[in-house]
Amino acid sequence: MTTSLLSFLILSFLVVAFAGNFNQDFDITWGDGRAKILENGQLLTLCLDKNSGSGFRSKNQYLFGKIDLKIKLVFGNSAGTVTTYYLSSIGSSHDEIDFEFLGNLSGDPYILHTNVFTQGKGNREQQFYLWFDPTKDFHTYSILWNPQSIIFSVDGTPIRQFKNMEASGIPYPKAQPMWIYSSLWNADDWATRGGLVKTDWAQAPFIASYRNYNAQACVWSSTSSSCGSNNSTTNSWLSESLDSTGQSRIKWVQNNYMIYNYCTDIKRFPQGFPPECSLN
């Protein structure tokens, strides 16, 4: 981390670490009553029916953080539905870090879709199958976003890393605070087999459930005078990276469960792959 970036953090942000309560930490932003916070803030459910989906957003904005969220996805025939969990700023030049879960016919695997936007530019998709049924129980989906890299993890296993390659002229999300979002919505024009399989509304309502939100993060607050304690244990995530075990796990996932990587899509990039593809 550069001295100037560290100084900026210290002057502008407050580091917090907490096990979240959905009532305290999130606002239901749409859905006309379809989203519900239950069990004194420990459980949140999103619902999709033929009339509408639903969604929520964090009350705080963050600039860097380690965010964990347990999700149980829509059970059964979920074709056409998309459950999202992502960080995003706003505006045409926004930054964004995406988990999207693309539903499928009963018995077929969900597709876990990931993407990274920097300054309004995305097109960095990687997709995976999961090595378990994500509808039978809650599983932890994590985003680690610090000045060095973005790491996507599932139940503690890293599946993707996007490194800070600004030294090579590749933009990296580091200046725009982001909210945490989640939604459940109908995307049967593209989500399942490119839109070939449509949502079966006889299966509705579709429900996704959330528990155990946890954040270690720098909360955007222009009036804050401190980035919290400099205790390396408390804020170790700010400099966390993949160790040799993490590197091995990410290779295992990508060798066995990755089904799409934009960095190998020759038809999409006939003039050459994006520059980060040769640097990752």
Secondary structure, DSSP 4 states (H G I P E B T S, - for coil): --HHHHHHHHHHEEEEEEE--HHHHEEEEESTT-SEEEGGGTEEEEEE-SS--EEEEESS-EEEEEEEEEEEPPPS--TTEEEEEEEE--STT--EEEEEEE--STTSPPEEEEEEEBTTB----EEE--SS-TTTS-EEEEEEE-SSEEEEEETTEEEEEEE--GGGT---S-SS-BEEEEEEEE-TTTTTGGGTSPP-GGGPPEEEEEEEEEEEEEEE-TT--------TTTTGGGG----HHHHHHHHHHHHHTEEEEGGG-TTT-TT---GGGGT-
